[in-house]
């Protein structure tokens, strides 16, 4: 027989309930998609094709309503097709597993290896603590922002794409639930320690404004300004709940906190610039960029839209050969450098700064493409070898694009260095796997402010790699710019 505590009456329901603050449908802009999304038809076609990388990308992003579609499609494929996909996914030592696995087991292994990494949920770990008097609003906001940043790092970019197009997304839903957990932790804490309300009002820097009929609570975030909109709303809602005489001043337009990344992705799919297979390659590129700009950073730029441009990759797709790519890049560089003048270089004005930024963008684009699209890397390697893109760029004396591509390939060499590569090196030297011919290394060797490049440029002037020339001018005066100025006059 159940018993109740002395002095307490039995209650049919002792569970606590809290307001659910975030729903995935409210945090993403409403996707504008056709009655039957075109990409679902293309995904089905790809699953019956014979290109293993394309099949794996379709499985990884899962842009179809029937989550069982990849499994049912692969189960209907013949054994040779499945073996080819399995072999492409595994190393030589694992190929012997084929004889031990049934057809269904092989399909399941392909699905496991092709899908996004298994989601490992981590609960919200920042919890307010007493004594309240010792709490510092600035430190509190930094700790909350750090926890929100960490939770964002757990979200799979593939799930963001799925949620942007109206599909279920487990890691996104978990991320939102953890910010409701922040609201619940803080609400319980401030009910226990009401004196702490003033501290959290300072965290949000609340002002009170009266009206004729009702008083509104206006949130003016100071310490959380520019930080996580999810954490900000969780704290604001908690303060609303504790101030019974106040109500939020709601804006007419609902806040869509994932707009910064979902909006650009939705527009990308609405424009439909290429086939689904190419678009998923580009999504991989966006995933690398998203992690670099929003995750691997000390401060998340929550208010900055995800950049969904891909000019270099588009040039690669549109080129018929590496020499053709060189012609495209050189034509673009000639157009950009046509505006550069002596006064622009001396003043280091917006034209000069813009050209430096374009060089950096191209180098990063090469690195992003190599990191995100493995089947493009051999093409870029080919561009760096023999009588191809780089050789053509040098023949055209285009040092702007050639050095940017070399820097991008060099960055990728560093990023892909494996532990087995380190074990084979002598002493404490790390030897990179080269992606460019040794006779071109001098072009991106930064020793003594790219001394080898500057000497070569003096003999063979052309479209310049501006950075070392500007540094040389700072050290030795305007005379050091003479080779560049002679080229511009010509």
C-alpha positions, 0 to 999 in steps of 0.5 A: 500500500502506498503511503503519503508524507505526514501532513500532506494529502495524496496527489494524483500527479506530482510531476513538474511541468515547464513551458516548452520554449523552442519548437523546430518549426518556429526557429526555422523560416518556413521552407518554400518548396514545391508540392513534391520536392524535386530533390527527392526524385533525384535522390531516388535516381542516385541510389540506383546509380553506380557512383559510390560517392554520390550515393553516400552523399545522398544517404548522408543528407537524407533529403527524403520523407521515407527514411527507409528509402536508402535501405529498400533501394540498396536491398534491391541492388544486385550483389556486385553493385553492393560489393563495389560500394562496400569496397569503396567505403572500406580499406583493403584489410576490410575487404575480406569481410565481404565473404562473412557478411550477408547481403542485408549486413553489407547494406546495413554496413554501407548505411552505417558508414555513409550516414552522418556521425552517430549523434551523442547527446550531451545535456546542458551542463551550466547550472546557476549556483549560490551564493547569489551575491558572488555572481558576476553578470559578465562571467555568467553571460560568458559561461552561458554563451560558452555552453550554447556555443558547445551545444551548437558544435554538437549539431550536425550540419546535415541536420541543419540542411534537413531542418531548413527543408522541413525534415526531422533533425535529431541534433537540432531538436536536442539543441533547442531542448537544451536551451529550454533546459537552461530556462528550467534550471534558471527558473528553479534557481531564482525561485529558490534564491529570489535575490538573484533576479536583480543579477540576471536582470543585469545580465539582460540589462532590463529596462521597465517602461509603463503604459496606460493599461499594462507594464511591459518588460523590455529586454535590452541585452547588454552582456548577452548582446550579439551572443546566443539568441537562444540563451537570451530568449531562455533567460528573458522568458524566465524573467517574464515568468518570475515577474507576474505583473509584467508581460513581454513586449512582443514584436509583430514578426516572430524570431527565427533564431536559425535564420542566419544559416537556414535562410541562405540554405533555403535560397540555395535550394530554391535557386536550384543552381545545379543537379542534386549531386553537385548541390550536395558537393556544395553543401559539403563545402558549406559544412566545412565553412560553417564549422570554420566560421561558427564552431572553430571560433572564440565568438559565434557570429550569430547575426552573420548570414552563412556565406553560400557563395562558391565561385571557385568551385563553380569555375572548376565545374564550368572548366573543361580542363585545367588549362581552361580553368587557368584562362578563366582565373586569369581573365577574372584577375585581369579585370580586377587588377585593371582598377589598381593604380600607383596611388591605390597601392601607396594609399593602401585603399579599398581597391588594394585591400579588396585584391588582398581579400580576393587572394585570401578568399581564393586560397581558402576556397581551394582548402575548402574544396579539398577538405569538403569534396574528396573527388575534386582533390585529384583534379586540383592535384592535376591542376598543380602538376605538369602542363596544367592550371598552375603551369598555365598560370605561370606562363600567363605570369598570373602570380595572384591566382597561382600563389593562392592555389598553392597556399590552399593546397599547402593548407590542405597538406597540413590538414590531412597529415596523418599519424602514420605520416609522422611515425615515418619521419626522422627525428622531430621533422614533420614531412608533408605529403606534397600536392605540388611539384617541388619546383614550385615551392619557392612561389609560396615559401614565405622565408624573408618575405617571399624572397624567392618569389620577389626575385622571380617576379623581378625577372618575369613580372605579371599579375602580382601576388600583392602581399610581399610587394606591399611589405617590401615597400614598407621596409625599403620604400616605394622603389621596391614597388617598381616592378609592379608599377612597371607592369601596371603601366604596361 
